[in-house]
Amino acid sequence: MKAFKTESKKILDMMINSIYTNKDIFLRELISNASDAIDKAHFDALTNSDRQREYKIKVDIDKNARTLTITDNGIGMDALELEKNLGTIAKSGTEEFKKELGEKSDLEVIGQFGVGFYSAFMVADFVEVYSKTFDGKASKWQSHGASGYDIEELDGGEVGTKIVLHIKTNSEDFNYDKYLEEYEIRNLIKKYSDYIRYPIEMSKIVNSKNDAGDEVTENVYETVNSMVPLWKRNKADIKEEEYNDFYKNNFYDYENPLHIIHYSVEGKVSFKALLYFPSKVDYNFYTKDYEKGLKLFTNGVLITDKYAELLPDYFSFVKGVVDAELPLNVSRETLQHSKDVQVIALNIENKIKTELENILKNDREKYEKFYEQFGLQLKYTIYKEFGLNKEKLQDLLMFYSTKEGKNITFKEYVEKSKEGESKIYYIPAKNKDIVKTMPMVDEVLEKGNDVLVLTDNIDELVLKMIVKYADRQFANVMNESGEKEELTLTDEDKNVETFAKGILGDKVEEVKLTQKLKDHPVGLLADGEISLDMEKSFVGTPNENSVKAKKILQINMQSSVFEKLKKSIIDNKDYAEKLVKVLYEQARLSAGLELEDATNYTKLVCELI
C-alpha cells in the first residue's frame, strides 16, 4: 500500500470533518469532477474527431452490495495520472489543464482544488476508481482513506472513469443508508447538479409486456437533470408559465410571483441573474428565523441555497438565482473574500431599485400590491440603520394622503402642495378614515395643505431618521406648533386653565384655551420630541413608563362645554372636577390613546348624566 505523498491522516481527517460541513455535497463534488473530465474529452475531440461521442454521466445504486457508483465517459486517467491526481491530496488536474489551455480559453471547468474527490470518504469507508484513457491501459485506484492507497493496471475497460463508493454503515449520529435510496440520490442531483451541461442518468426499473404479452422487467436509464438552466436561455424563448413554475418549484410558493427580473451582465465581472418579487410576504419574513439570500451557482453547480451577501437587508424579500464564476474556498461551499462579489451585489441592488422605481412610475397597481406586503421592510431598514440608506429608499415610501384619498410618495406630496410651503404634515393614526374628523387635521386642510396618515407604529420614527425631504421638515399636526394663538382671555377664562391644570396635575404639561377646534370640545397635543404616537408605540414594553409625551390639553372656548365648566368652577367645584377628568379622557380617545382608567371614566360619565 502506498502512503499519500504530501499529507497525513490528520490532514485528510481535517478535510473530511472540517472543510465540508454538509455530507450531502459529496455527490455534487464527484459529479462536478465527472463533468470536468467530459469537458476535457470534448476539448480533446476538437482535434481528434474520431474520439467524439455522446457524453453522459451515470449514477447507479446497489443496495445489496451497499455501493453507489458514478461513471463518466470523459477523458479518463492512466496509472500515472491516478498516482498524480489522487495520490496527492489537493493536487488538481483540472487546475493544471486550465493553465495548459491558457487564459484565452473560454472552456469552463468546475474543479479547482483537487480535494472534492476526497469528500467521498465522508460517506464511504472504501473507494474504488476505475479509469482508462484513449491511449493508455485501464487502471484501478482504491483506498480505505488516510491509511493509503493501491494502484494496479487492468486489462480491457472503457474510456472514462468509474468511482465506486462502499457506503458506510449507519452510526448513532448519522443515517448513511439514505445514500442507497434512489429518491434521495435523485433529490441531491436535482438540488446541486441539475444544471450540469451533460445528462446525468439513473437506472429505473420499468415493467412492460413483450410481443407475446408476457410481463417483462427491464432496467432503463433516464436523465435526471435539466442541463440547461432557465436563466441561461433567451428571454424571448421563455414563456411566463415557465418562469412561474420555476419560481414555485424552487422557492416553495403556491402563488405566482408579483414581478420577474431576468438579466445578464457582461464585462470584467460577468453573471446571469433570475430574480423574483413574491406576491405575498413569507409567514416568517418579519421574524429572526427568516434567512435572506439568493441561490448561488457557478457554471451550473449549486454552491449555496442562500447567499446573503448578494442582497441588502431592505431587499431581503427578493428570491432568485445568480450564476457566476467566482473564487471559492477549497471546500467549494463558501466564497473567498472577493471584490467580484461586491460588484455583483451592488449591481443587483441597483437593478432591484430601478425595477421598483419603474413599477412605481408605470404600474401603480402592481406597486401598491408590492408596498402592501414589503413597504414595512423598507421603513424598518431606514429606522434600524439610523437613516443610513434613506437616500436610496425614501422615494419608494408611500403614505395615505388625506386630501387625495390614496397612497402617495413624498415627491408627489411636494409636487401638489401650495407654493411656499416649508413642511410636510402628517398625523399618526390607526384608522385613516377618521382622520378628517380630527380638529388638528381640519386646520391644516383648510389652509390648503395635505396631511399624510401614518398607520404603522414605526412610521414616525422613520420620518425622524429621514429628518427632512426636499428641504421640508416633517410636522406632526398633533404636536404643539409653536405658533401663538392671539386670544383675549378674561380672569374667568384664565381660571379655567388654572383649575383644570390643578385637577390633572402631572398628567398634562399645560391646559390651554383655543378657538381652533371648531365643533370639538377638547383636543390633545404633544410638546417636545416625544409625540403621542411614540408614546403609543411603547405601551406594553419595559420602557413604557419612561417614554411619555408632554401633553397639552386644549379646551374649545367656543363650545357649550367650556361655558358649563367655567360656570361650574364657581358654582359647583365637585361637578367641575369630574367634568375636567371626563374631558381629559375624551381628549385621549380622540388622539388615539387608551383611557387611563376606563372603570372610573364610566362612573364619572354616569354621575354627570
ABEGO torsion letter per residue (X at the ends): XBBBAABBAAAAAAAAAAABABAAAAAAAAAAAAAAAAAAAAAAAAABAAABBBBBBBBBBBAAAGBBBBBBABAEBBAAAAAAAAABBGBBAAAAAAAAAEAABABBBABAAGAAAAAAAAABABBBBBBBBAABBBBBBBBAEAAEBBBBBBBEEBBEBBBBBBBBBBBAABBAAAAABAAAAAAAAAAAAAABABBBBBBBBBBBBBAAGBBBBBBBBBBABAGBBAAABBAAABBAAAAAAAAAAAAGBABBBABBBBBBBBEABBBBBBBBBBABBBAAAABAABBBEBBBBBGGBBABABBAAABBAAAAABBEBBBBBBBBBAAGABBBBBAAAAAAAAAAAAAAAAAAAAAAAABAAAAAAAAAAAAAAAAAAAAAAGGAAAAAAAAABBBBBAAAGBBBBAAAAAAABBBGBABBBBBBBABAAAAAABAAAAAAAAAGBBBBBBABAAAAAAAAAAGBBGGBBBBBAABBAGBBBBBBBBAAAAAAAAAAAAAAEAABABBBBBAAAEABABBBBBBEABBAAAAAAABGBAAAAABBBBBBBBBBAABAAAAAAAAAAAABAAAAAAAAAAAAAAAAAAAGBBBABAAAAAAAAAAAX
